[in-house]
């Protein structure tokens, strides 16, 4: 176990997209991450978000995809 505690803050599922806003406590550090699963293309990526921008990233994840830290690379939609 890596010692990370995840808390889901928001989730939306529509039109084949599952978008989740998560808060993580990892090694004593707070992190906000938006996770996106695109069931239409089989795509998945994660975007670290500054707390002040977290809701914008959550509502517009494809606009922030280029800063993704985890990306399966199968499709570039943005």
C-alpha positions in Angstrom: 0.0 0.0 0.0 1.4 3.4 -1.0 -0.2 5.5 1.9 -2.4 7.5 -0.4 -5.9 8.4 0.8 -8.3 9.2 -2.1 -11.6 11.1 -1.6 -14.1 11.6 -4.4 -15.4 15.2 -4.5 -17.5 15.0 -7.6 -18.4 12.7 -10.5 -20.3 13.0 -13.7 -21.1 10.4 -16.3 -22.7 11.4 -19.6 -22.3 10.7 -23.3 -19.7 8.0 -22.7 -17.5 10.2 -20.5 -16.8 9.5 -16.8 -15.2 12.5 -15.1 -14.1 12.4 -11.5 -12.7 15.1 -9.3 -10.6 13.5 -6.5 -8.6 14.9 -3.5 -5.6 12.8 -2.4 -3.4 12.9 0.6 -0.1 11.4 -0.4 3.0 11.5 1.8 1.5 14.4 3.8 0.9 16.4 0.6 -2.6 17.4 -0.6 -3.3 16.9 -4.3 -6.3 17.4 -6.6 -6.7 15.2 -9.6 -9.3 15.0 -12.4 -9.6 11.5 -13.9 -11.3 11.0 -17.2 -12.4 7.8 -18.8 -13.8 8.0 -22.4 -15.7 4.8 -23.0 -16.4 5.8 -26.6 -12.7 5.6 -27.5 -11.4 3.5 -24.6 -9.2 6.4 -23.5 -8.1 7.3 -19.9 -6.1 10.2 -18.6 -5.5 12.1 -15.3 -4.9 15.8 -14.8 -3.3 17.3 -11.7 -5.2 20.5 -10.8 -4.3 23.5 -8.8 -7.1 23.9 -6.1 -8.2 27.2 -7.5 -8.7 25.7 -10.9 -10.0 22.3 -9.9 -13.7 22.9 -10.9 -12.6 24.4 -14.3 -10.5 21.3 -15.0 -13.4 19.1 -13.9 -15.9 20.9 -16.2 -13.4 21.2 -19.2 -10.9 18.4 -18.9 -10.1 18.2 -22.6 -8.9 21.8 -22.5 -6.3 20.7 -19.9 -5.4 17.3 -21.4 -1.9 18.4 -22.5 -0.9 18.6 -18.8 -2.0 15.1 -18.1 0.4 13.0 -16.0 -1.3 9.7 -16.9 -2.4 9.2 -20.5 -2.9 6.0 -22.3 -2.0 7.8 -25.6 -4.5 6.1 -27.8 -6.2 9.3 -28.8 -5.6 13.0 -28.6 -8.9 14.8 -28.5 -7.6 18.2 -27.4 
